[in-house]
Amino acid sequence: MNPNIAKLYSIASRSERYILGLMSGTSLDGLDVALCRFTGSGLQTAIEVLQFETVNYNEDFKKEIKTVFSKKEVNLEQLTLLNPFIALQHANIVNTLLQKWNIKNEEVDIIASHGQTIYHAPQSLHQQNKFGNATLQIGDGDHLAVATGIITISDFRQKHIAAGGEGAPLAVYGDYLIFSKQGEDRVLLNIGGIANFTYLPGSMDSSKIFSTDTGPGNTMMDAYMQQQFSGKYFDDGAVIALAGKVNANLLTALKENIFFKKPFPKTTGPELFNLNYLQQAKERSATQNISIEDTMATLNKFSADAITDALQSTTDQNRTYAIFSSGGGMHNPLLMQHLKNALPHFNFDTTAALHINPDAKEAVLFAVLANECICGDNDDLQKDIAGMPAVSMGKISFPG
């Protein structure tokens, strides 16, 4: 037997596994790294986050990614070069953090790497009938495995699409396995570049699970801040938005897109919600000359309204839900206040109340997917859940 296959079999057979989850989102701010200890799988999964850190990307790294990020036309040579380059940068971060944490590489069983999303293209966005849903994440798993010496599972989204999904949101799988609670209807809201949520029924009936993107989270606000202020990457504390007023005409124009009329579940990305989208909305609403502050206030309300409209459309206004937030938008006080004002039947908290650091949640969830890839049997998921194929995901790369 190939010794790598034997080692993988041994890992899958153990009572506990150590999996390092890596997540780099559309905000391009840095790499989230979460070292998790797992026992069990499926609904018997138990997880403990042993270490977590976000390592910020330097300016050169961000610049390189932005040359191909969410662009219909790119330099193919540059894209080809970035595939191993990103993996090697992530490998360096992993090796450095493990040394910092006084953990030997051989003590980590698996790396679960999301990679870097370069382009998300559901059919609803590209609208080319002969093509289906597609998405592309780069940061090659083989390079990561060889450079760290650790078996690596990566490229999770392709199986989801192959099985009939859109490649997102994938958080629903981990949300269901580790956050469901008998007797409590829960919503796991993640506000990253794009916002998405998972509904978890208190009945524990997996056929009632619901997960969808809602539209922009931080992506347009962050892009606008970076355009207007050199060296600023986001509206820290919502200071700029709080100094402005929502422009009703611009807000209406921002909401004029077919995406918001499409049925749930659905996915989207910065390929749609970007600075060009904002500029077009300003032109339609004759608001090109409004202040930076008013623009930020309006973008903030736009993200909040997209989230609240989706939740109001898919939940029962006469029932009470526990909502647990995560992602960078969770730290935006104005955005969260908009949500609380619009959703009085939701009790707000963060995933910290569920013993998972909300900033680590996405990296942890990819570690969960890796655990399911090698240990799960998919029996906890029914086969007919919209946007949630009952499949294990991830491609396995061996270090040698």
C-alpha positions as CSV (number, residue, x, y, z in Angstrom):
1,M,0.0,0.0,0.0
2,N,1.2,3.5,-0.8
3,P,2.5,4.9,2.6
4,N,0.5,8.1,2.1
5,I,-2.7,6.1,1.7
6,A,-1.8,4.1,4.8
7,K,-1.2,7.2,6.8
8,L,-4.5,8.7,5.7
9,Y,-6.3,5.5,6.7
10,S,-4.6,5.7,10.1
11,I,-5.6,9.3,10.6
12,A,-9.3,8.5,9.7
13,S,-9.3,5.6,12.1
14,R,-8.0,7.5,15.1
15,S,-10.3,8.6,18.0
16,E,-9.1,12.2,17.5
17,R,-7.6,14.2,14.7
18,Y,-5.7,17.6,14.6
19,I,-6.8,19.6,11.5
20,L,-5.5,23.1,10.6
21,G,-8.2,25.1,8.8
22,L,-7.1,27.9,6.4
23,M,-9.5,30.6,5.1
24,S,-8.7,33.5,2.9
25,G,-11.8,35.5,2.0
26,T,-12.9,38.0,-0.6
27,S,-11.8,40.9,1.6
28,L,-8.2,39.9,0.8
29,D,-7.1,41.1,4.2
30,G,-5.2,38.0,5.5
31,L,-5.2,34.3,6.2
32,D,-7.3,32.9,9.1
33,V,-5.5,29.9,10.6
34,A,-7.4,27.7,13.1
35,L,-5.9,24.5,14.7
36,C,-8.7,22.3,15.8
37,R,-8.9,19.0,17.6
38,F,-11.7,16.7,16.4
39,T,-13.4,13.6,17.7
40,G,-16.2,11.9,15.8
41,S,-17.9,13.0,12.6
42,G,-21.3,13.9,11.4
43,L,-23.7,15.0,14.2
44,Q,-21.3,13.3,16.7
45,T,-18.5,15.8,15.8
46,A,-16.9,17.3,18.8
47,I,-14.4,20.2,18.1
48,E,-12.0,22.2,20.2
49,V,-10.2,25.2,18.7
50,L,-6.7,25.0,20.2
51,Q,-5.0,28.0,18.4
52,F,-6.3,30.7,16.1
53,E,-4.6,33.7,14.4
54,T,-5.2,35.9,11.4
55,V,-2.0,36.8,9.6
56,N,-2.4,40.0,7.5
57,Y,-1.2,40.0,3.9
58,N,1.5,42.5,3.0
59,E,0.8,45.1,0.3
60,D,2.7,43.2,-2.4
61,F,0.7,40.1,-1.9
62,K,-2.6,42.0,-2.0
63,K,-1.5,43.8,-5.2
64,E,-0.7,40.5,-6.9
65,I,-4.1,38.9,-6.0
66,K,-5.9,42.0,-7.2
67,T,-4.5,41.7,-10.7
68,V,-6.7,38.6,-11.2
69,F,-9.4,39.0,-8.6
70,S,-13.0,39.1,-9.8
71,K,-12.0,40.2,-13.3
72,K,-13.5,38.8,-16.5
73,E,-10.2,39.4,-18.4
74,V,-6.9,38.6,-16.8
75,N,-3.3,37.9,-17.8
76,L,-3.3,34.1,-18.1
77,E,0.4,33.8,-17.2
78,Q,-0.1,35.8,-14.1
79,L,-3.0,33.6,-13.0
80,T,-0.9,30.5,-13.7
81,L,2.0,31.9,-11.6
82,L,-0.3,32.9,-8.7
83,N,-1.7,29.4,-8.2
84,P,1.5,28.0,-6.7
85,F,2.6,31.4,-5.4
86,I,-0.4,31.7,-3.1
87,A,0.0,28.2,-1.8
88,L,3.7,28.8,-0.9
89,Q,2.8,32.0,0.9
90,H,0.2,30.1,2.9
91,A,2.6,27.3,3.6
92,N,5.1,29.9,4.9
93,I,2.4,31.3,7.2
94,V,1.5,27.8,8.4
95,N,5.1,26.8,9.1
96,T,5.8,30.1,10.9
97,L,2.7,29.8,13.1
98,L,3.3,26.2,14.1
99,Q,6.8,27.1,15.1
100,K,5.4,30.1,17.1
101,W,2.8,27.8,18.8
102,N,5.6,25.2,19.6
103,I,3.8,22.6,17.5
104,K,5.7,20.2,15.2
105,N,4.4,19.9,11.6
106,E,4.1,16.2,12.0
107,E,1.7,16.7,14.9
108,V,-0.8,18.1,12.5
109,D,-2.8,15.4,10.7
110,I,-4.5,17.5,8.0
111,I,-4.5,21.0,6.5
112,A,-7.9,22.1,5.2
113,S,-7.3,24.9,2.7
114,H,-10.0,27.0,1.2
115,G,-7.6,28.7,-1.2
116,Q,-8.2,32.1,-2.6
117,T,-11.4,32.7,-4.6
118,I,-10.5,34.4,-7.8
119,Y,-13.9,34.3,-9.6
120,H,-17.3,33.0,-8.6
121,A,-19.6,32.4,-11.6
122,P,-23.0,30.9,-10.9
123,Q,-25.2,30.6,-14.0
124,S,-27.5,33.2,-12.6
125,L,-24.6,35.7,-12.9
126,H,-22.9,34.7,-16.2
127,Q,-26.3,33.8,-17.9
128,Q,-24.7,31.6,-20.6
129,N,-27.1,28.7,-21.2
130,K,-24.5,26.2,-22.4
131,F,-22.5,26.6,-19.2
132,G,-23.5,25.7,-15.7
133,N,-22.3,27.0,-12.3
134,A,-18.6,27.5,-11.9
135,T,-16.1,28.9,-9.4
136,L,-12.4,29.2,-9.2
137,Q,-10.1,29.1,-6.1
138,I,-6.3,29.0,-6.5
139,G,-3.5,28.2,-4.1
140,D,-2.5,24.7,-5.2
141,G,-2.9,21.9,-2.6
142,D,0.1,19.9,-3.8
143,H,2.5,22.9,-3.2
144,L,1.0,23.4,0.2
145,A,1.3,19.8,1.2
146,V,4.9,19.5,0.0
147,A,6.0,22.8,1.6
148,T,4.5,21.9,5.0
149,G,4.9,18.1,4.9
150,I,1.2,17.8,5.9
151,I,-1.5,16.0,4.0
152,T,-3.7,18.8,2.5
153,I,-7.4,18.8,1.5
154,S,-8.3,21.7,-0.7
155,D,-10.6,22.9,-3.6
156,F,-13.8,22.0,-1.7
157,R,-16.2,23.9,-3.9
158,Q,-15.8,21.9,-7.0
159,K,-17.6,18.8,-5.7
160,H,-20.5,20.9,-4.5
161,I,-20.9,22.2,-8.1
162,A,-20.4,18.8,-9.6
163,A,-23.2,17.5,-7.4
164,G,-25.6,20.2,-8.4
165,G,-24.9,23.1,-6.1
166,E,-23.5,26.6,-6.8
167,G,-20.2,26.1,-4.9
168,A,-21.5,28.3,-2.0
169,P,-22.4,28.8,0.7
170,L,-20.5,25.8,2.1
171,A,-20.7,27.0,5.8
172,V,-24.1,25.3,6.0
173,Y,-22.5,21.8,6.3
174,G,-20.4,22.7,9.3
175,D,-23.1,24.9,10.8
176,Y,-25.5,21.9,10.8
177,L,-23.0,19.5,12.2
178,I,-21.6,21.6,15.1
179,F,-24.2,24.3,15.8
180,S,-27.6,22.6,15.6
181,K,-29.5,22.4,18.9
182,Q,-32.7,20.5,19.6
183,G,-35.5,22.8,20.5
184,E,-33.9,26.1,19.3
185,D,-34.4,27.6,15.9
186,R,-31.0,29.1,15.0
187,V,-29.6,31.4,12.3
188,L,-25.9,31.4,11.7
189,L,-25.1,34.8,10.0
190,N,-21.7,35.3,8.5
191,I,-21.0,38.8,7.2
192,G,-17.8,38.6,5.2
193,G,-17.3,40.3,1.8
194,I,-20.5,38.6,0.9
195,A,-23.1,38.0,3.6
196,N,-24.8,34.6,4.0
197,F,-26.8,32.7,6.6
198,T,-27.8,29.2,7.5
199,Y,-31.1,28.4,9.2
200,L,-31.0,25.5,11.6
201,P,-34.4,24.1,12.7
202,G,-34.8,23.2,16.4
203,S,-36.5,20.1,15.2
204,M,-33.1,18.8,13.9
205,D,-34.8,17.9,10.6
206,S,-32.0,18.3,8.0
207,S,-34.6,18.6,5.2
208,K,-35.6,22.0,6.7
209,I,-32.1,23.4,6.7
210,F,-31.8,26.6,4.6
211,S,-28.7,28.5,3.5
212,T,-28.1,31.3,1.1
213,D,-26.1,34.3,0.2
214,T,-28.0,37.6,0.8
215,G,-25.9,40.0,-1.2
216,P,-23.0,42.3,-0.2
217,G,-21.6,42.2,3.3
218,N,-18.4,44.3,3.5
219,T,-17.2,44.1,0.0
220,M,-18.6,47.3,-1.4
221,M,-18.0,49.3,1.8
222,D,-14.4,48.1,2.0
223,A,-13.7,48.7,-1.7
224,Y,-15.1,52.3,-1.4
225,M,-13.0,53.0,1.7
226,Q,-9.9,51.8,-0.1
227,Q,-10.7,53.9,-3.1
228,Q,-11.3,57.1,-1.1
229,F,-8.7,56.8,1.7
230,S,-5.1,55.7,1.1
231,G,-4.1,53.1,3.7
232,K,-7.6,52.5,5.0
233,Y,-9.1,49.1,4.3
234,F,-12.4,49.3,6.0
235,D,-14.6,51.7,7.9
236,D,-13.2,51.0,11.4
237,G,-16.0,51.5,13.9
238,A,-18.3,52.7,11.1
239,V,-16.9,56.2,11.8
240,I,-17.3,57.4,8.3
241,A,-20.8,55.9,7.8
242,L,-22.0,57.3,11.1
243,A,-21.0,60.8,10.0
244,G,-23.2,60.6,7.0
245,K,-26.9,60.2,6.1
246,V,-28.6,57.5,4.0
247,N,-29.4,58.8,0.5
248,A,-32.8,57.3,-0.3
249,N,-32.4,57.7,-4.1
250,L,-29.0,55.9,-4.1
251,L,-30.3,53.2,-1.8
252,T,-33.2,52.5,-4.2
253,A,-30.9,52.4,-7.2
254,L,-28.5,49.9,-5.4
255,K,-31.5,47.6,-4.8
256,E,-32.4,47.6,-8.5
257,N,-30.9,44.3,-9.6
258,I,-32.3,41.0,-10.7
259,F,-30.3,39.2,-8.0
260,F,-32.7,40.4,-5.3
261,K,-35.7,39.1,-7.2
262,K,-34.3,35.6,-7.7
263,P,-35.6,32.8,-5.5
264,F,-33.6,31.5,-2.6
265,P,-31.1,29.8,-2.2
266,K,-28.7,31.8,-4.4
267,T,-25.1,32.9,-4.5
268,T,-23.2,35.9,-5.6
269,G,-19.9,37.7,-5.3
270,P,-17.8,40.8,-5.8
271,E,-18.1,40.0,-9.5
272,L,-21.5,41.7,-9.2
273,F,-21.3,43.9,-6.1
274,N,-18.3,46.2,-6.7
275,L,-17.3,49.8,-7.3
276,N,-18.6,49.6,-10.9
277,Y,-22.0,48.6,-9.5
278,L,-21.9,51.6,-7.1
279,Q,-21.0,54.0,-9.9
280,Q,-23.8,52.8,-12.1
281,A,-26.3,53.2,-9.3
282,K,-25.0,56.7,-8.7
283,E,-25.5,57.5,-12.3
284,R,-29.1,56.2,-12.4
285,S,-30.0,58.1,-9.3
286,A,-28.1,61.3,-10.1
287,T,-26.2,61.0,-6.8
288,Q,-22.6,61.2,-8.2
289,N,-21.8,64.3,-6.1
290,I,-23.0,63.2,-2.7
291,S,-20.4,63.1,0.1
292,I,-18.1,60.2,1.0
293,E,-19.9,60.0,4.4
294,D,-23.4,59.8,2.8
295,T,-22.1,57.2,0.3
296,M,-20.8,55.1,3.1
297,A,-23.9,55.5,5.2
298,T,-26.0,54.3,2.2
299,L,-23.7,51.4,1.4
300,N,-23.9,50.3,5.1
301,K,-27.7,50.4,4.9
302,F,-27.7,48.6,1.6
303,S,-25.8,45.6,3.1
304,A,-28.1,45.6,6.2
305,D,-31.3,45.8,4.1
306,A,-30.1,42.9,1.8
307,I,-29.6,40.7,4.9
308,T,-32.8,41.7,6.6
309,D,-34.9,41.4,3.5
310,A,-33.6,37.8,3.0
311,L,-34.2,36.9,6.6
312,Q,-37.7,38.4,6.6
313,S,-38.6,36.6,3.4
314,T,-37.5,33.2,4.7
315,T,-38.5,33.1,8.3
316,D,-41.7,33.3,10.3
317,Q,-42.3,36.7,11.8
318,N,-44.3,35.2,14.6
319,R,-41.5,33.0,15.8
320,T,-38.4,33.8,17.8
321,Y,-34.9,32.9,16.4
322,A,-31.5,32.9,18.0
323,I,-29.0,34.5,15.6
324,F,-25.3,34.0,15.9
325,S,-23.1,36.4,13.9
326,S,-19.5,36.0,12.6
327,G,-17.3,37.6,10.0
328,G,-15.8,41.1,9.8
329,G,-19.2,42.8,9.5
330,M,-20.0,41.6,13.0
331,H,-17.6,44.3,14.2
332,N,-19.4,47.1,12.4
333,P,-21.7,48.7,15.0
334,L,-23.9,50.6,12.6
335,L,-24.5,47.6,10.4
336,M,-25.4,45.5,13.4
337,Q,-27.7,48.2,14.8
338,H,-29.6,48.3,11.5
339,L,-30.1,44.5,11.7
340,K,-31.3,44.6,15.3
341,N,-33.7,47.4,14.6
342,A,-35.2,45.5,11.6
343,L,-35.3,42.1,13.2
344,P,-36.9,42.4,16.7
345,H,-37.9,38.7,16.7
346,F,-34.2,37.7,16.6
347,N,-32.1,37.4,19.7
348,F,-28.6,38.5,18.6
349,D,-25.3,37.0,19.8
350,T,-22.1,35.8,18.2
351,T,-20.7,32.3,17.8
352,A,-18.5,33.0,20.8
353,A,-21.6,32.0,22.8
354,L,-21.3,28.6,21.0
355,H,-17.6,28.3,22.0
356,I,-16.3,29.2,18.5
357,N,-14.4,32.5,18.1
358,P,-16.5,34.3,15.5
359,D,-13.4,35.5,13.6
360,A,-12.2,31.9,13.4
361,K,-15.5,30.4,12.3
362,E,-14.9,30.2,8.5
363,A,-11.5,28.5,9.0
364,V,-13.0,26.1,11.5
365,L,-15.8,25.2,9.1
366,F,-13.3,24.2,6.4
367,A,-11.6,22.0,9.0
368,V,-15.0,20.4,9.6
369,L,-15.3,19.8,5.9
370,A,-11.9,18.1,5.9
371,N,-12.9,16.0,8.8
372,E,-16.0,14.9,7.0
373,C,-14.0,14.2,3.8
374,I,-11.9,11.5,5.6
375,C,-14.3,10.3,8.3
376,G,-17.9,11.2,7.3
377,D,-20.5,9.1,5.6
378,N,-23.0,11.8,4.7
379,D,-25.8,9.9,6.4
380,D,-26.7,12.9,8.6
381,L,-27.8,14.8,5.5
382,Q,-31.0,14.1,3.5
383,K,-30.6,14.0,-0.3
384,D,-33.2,16.6,-1.3
385,I,-32.0,19.8,0.4
386,A,-31.9,22.8,-2.0
387,G,-28.3,23.9,-2.6
388,M,-26.9,21.3,-0.2
389,P,-25.9,18.1,-2.0
390,A,-25.2,15.3,0.4
391,V,-21.5,14.8,-0.6
392,S,-18.1,15.0,1.0
393,M,-15.9,17.7,-0.5
394,G,-12.2,18.3,-1.1
395,K,-9.2,17.0,-3.1
396,I,-6.5,15.2,-1.2
397,S,-2.8,16.2,-1.8
398,F,0.0,14.1,-0.3
399,P,3.4,15.6,0.7
400,G,5.4,13.0,-1.0
